[in-house]
Amino acid sequence: KLDSDLCSKSPKLITQSEQNVYSNERLIGDMSTYHTLPTLCKTKHQDLASIDAKTLVDLISGKFDDIIGKYLILDARYPYEYNGGHIINAESSYEKEMLVKKLFNEPISCENGKRVVLVFHCEFSIERGPKLMRDIREIDRLINKHCYPNLCYPEIYLLEGGYKSFYENYIQMCEPKSYMPCLLYTS
């Protein structure tokens, strides 16, 4: 028997066998509804809604187009890492100030009630990706403090395992089809 505090018992997109891995019971940032994408139950960053590589492939492939109108894949790695290989449709988001201008000068919106989703990652989604995700959420909260809990981007995710894991499992979804590790930590 599954603990209902950990995983959902009846999300539409999640099968019975996946329930110990995925959950849709977490509310999005403005607390208005549940996440669209199935989130992982056990992750390195329990405070962040995390998705796996397969879910990101499903997003890119259009599986959620009936609910999600627009999405941004935000790559927090250094430019040389990004240029050495990145997820298709991903945007280099190494410079936080540039990303803040892009996201908040004219917030992205959708018609027909569809959602806007942001997916953050870095090489392993351990440091840079989660930090950028938290920073963007903090800025969003500050901008919208007068109308709490409203947010410009209530539905944000972290790619568990980062680019390295995605590349190892879905090289065909990367361009160029290569992986440039962060040279900062190599000897």
N, C-alpha and C positions, 0 to 999 in steps of 0.2 A: 504494500500500500504506500502510495506517495504522500509526502507531507505537503498539504495544500499551501503552506507558507512558502515553500520553495518553488513549486511549479504549478502551472495552470492545469486544471483537469479537463477543460473543454475549449481551448482556443481553436478557431476554425482551421488555421493553417498547420496545426501541430498534431501529429499522430500519437497514438497511445505509447508506442515504443520510444518516441522522442521526448516524452515528458520529463524524464530525469535529466535531460540535457537542456531543453529549451523552456522558456516561460514567456507568457504575454501578460502576466498579472501586474507588472510595474506600470505606474502611471507616467505619462510623459511630463515634461517639466512644468507645464501650466496646470497640471492635475486635472485636465478636462476629459481625458480618455486614456485608453491603454496604448502601448506601443503597437505600431503596425508590424514591424519586423519581429520575428521570434528572437528573444534575447537569451543569452546563456545564463544558466543558474549559478555556476561556480566559475569565477574569473579572478584574475589578479587584482582587479580594481572593482570591488563589490559596490562601490558608490556610483559607478558608471554603467549605463546600459551597454552591454557588449554583444556584438554579433560575430558569427564565424564566417570564414571565407565563402562557404557555400551560400549562405544567405546574401552576401554581397554580390556573388555571381547571379543569384536569382534577381536581385534588385537591378543590376545592370542589364540583365536579359529581359526585363519587362514583366516579371512575374507579379509585381505589385502595382502595375500601372493603373489598375482600377481604383487604387486608394492614394498612391503617391504620384503627385503631378511633377515634382522636380526633386532632384537630389544632387548634392555635391559631395564628392569624395575628396577630402582634404588631407594632403600628404605633408606631414610636418618634418620630413627629413631635409637634410641639407640639399641645396640645388644639385651638387654633383651626384648625390645618391639618386635623386629623382631622375636626372638626365641619364643615369646609368640603367634605368629600368623602373617603370611605375605601372600601376593599375590603369587600364584603359579608362578614359574620361576623368582620371584624377587630376587635381590641380595642385601645383606646388604652393604650399602655404607656410613656408619656412618663416617668413616675416609676418609676425603677428599684427603689426600696425597696418600693413597692406590688407590683410584679411579682415580686420575690423572695419576698415573703410569700405571694402567690397560688400561685407554683410550688412552693415548698419547705416551707411549713407542712403541707400535705397534698398530696404529689406526685400528679399525675394518673396513673392507670394504666388498663389495659384488660384485659378478660378474653379468653379464647380465644387468647392469644398474639399478639393484634394490637398494633400499634405506636402510640405517641404521637409526633406530629411537631410541632415548633415552626417557624414561618416568620417571620423578622424582616424588617422593612423600614423605611425612612424615605422622604423625598422622592425621593432619587436612589439610595439604598442606598450612599452613599459614606462618610458619617461616623457619624451617630447610630444607624442600624440595625446596622451592623457592630460598633460599640462596644458596644451593648447585648447583641448576640449573644455577643461575646467575654466580656463581664462575666458573663453568665449561665453560660457554660461554665466560667469560672474559679470561680465560686461553687459550681457543681455538683461540680467536682473537689475543692474544699476540703471540702464536706460529705461526700463519699464517699472521702476520702483513706485511710481505714482499710480500704477494700475495692477499691482501684484494680485494674482500670480501670472498675469499675462506675460508672454514672451514673444519675441520676433521668431525665434527658432525653438519651439518647445520639444521637438523630436530630434534628438542627437544621439549618435552611437559611436562606440569605439570598436575598431576591427581587432578582435582578439588575435594575438600572435603577430600582428603587423604585416608589413610587406613581405618579410622573409617567409612566413608561413603561407601567405597567399601565393607567392611566387612558386613555392615548392609544390603546391597542389593545383594551381591554375595558371601555369606558365603561358598558356594560349590566350589568357586575358590580360597579359602584360605587354607593354611597348616601351622600348624594345624588349624583346624576350630575354632579359638579363637581369642580374642582381648585383648592385654595387654596394658592398657593406660600408658601414661608417668607418672611416680610416682613423678616427679619433681613438678608438679602442683597440686597434691592432698593433702588434709589436713590430 
